[in-house]
């Protein structure tokens, strides 16, 4: 299951490509969709690293 935060970050990462495909129409839509799909695991990894770093600081002695 994908978290909403992952989808939002993937949208933020792929916004320039989506804009070029949907508004400017200088990029094929299928290329923008592929880049969004590729941004999903990247966003998941980045958010996982942030969660791990935030969780490691709260441990006691």
C-alpha positions in Angstrom: 0.0 0.0 0.0 1.3 3.4 -0.9 1.1 6.2 1.6 -0.4 9.6 0.6 2.8 11.3 1.5 4.7 9.2 -1.1 2.2 10.1 -3.8 2.4 13.8 -3.0 6.2 13.8 -3.0 6.2 11.8 -6.3 3.8 14.5 -7.7 6.1 17.2 -6.5 9.1 15.5 -8.1 7.4 15.0 -11.4 5.5 18.3 -11.6 7.7 19.8 -14.3 7.2 16.8 -16.6 3.5 16.7 -16.0 3.3 20.4 -16.7 5.1 20.0 -20.0 2.9 17.1 -21.0 -0.5 18.4 -19.9 -0.2 22.2 -20.3 2.6 23.0 -22.7 2.2 19.7 -24.7 5.9 19.6 -25.5 6.3 16.2 -23.9 4.3 13.0 -24.7 1.8 12.2 -21.9 3.0 8.6 -21.7 6.6 9.8 -21.0 5.3 12.0 -18.2 3.3 9.0 -16.7 6.4 6.8 -16.9 8.5 9.4 -15.1 5.8 9.7 -12.4 5.7 6.0 -11.9 9.5 6.0 -11.6 9.3 8.8 -9.1 7.1 6.7 -6.8 9.8 4.3 -5.5 12.3 7.2 -5.3 9.9 9.1 -3.1 9.2 6.0 -1.0 12.9 5.5 -0.4 13.5 9.2 0.5 10.6 9.2 2.9 11.7 5.9 4.4 15.1 7.4 5.1 13.5 10.5 6.7 11.3 8.2 8.9 14.3 6.1 9.9 16.4 9.1 10.8 13.6 10.6 12.8 12.9 7.3 14.6 16.6 6.7 15.5 16.8 10.0 17.4 14.0 9.2 19.8 15.6 6.0 21.3 16.7 6.1 24.9 19.9 4.9 26.5 
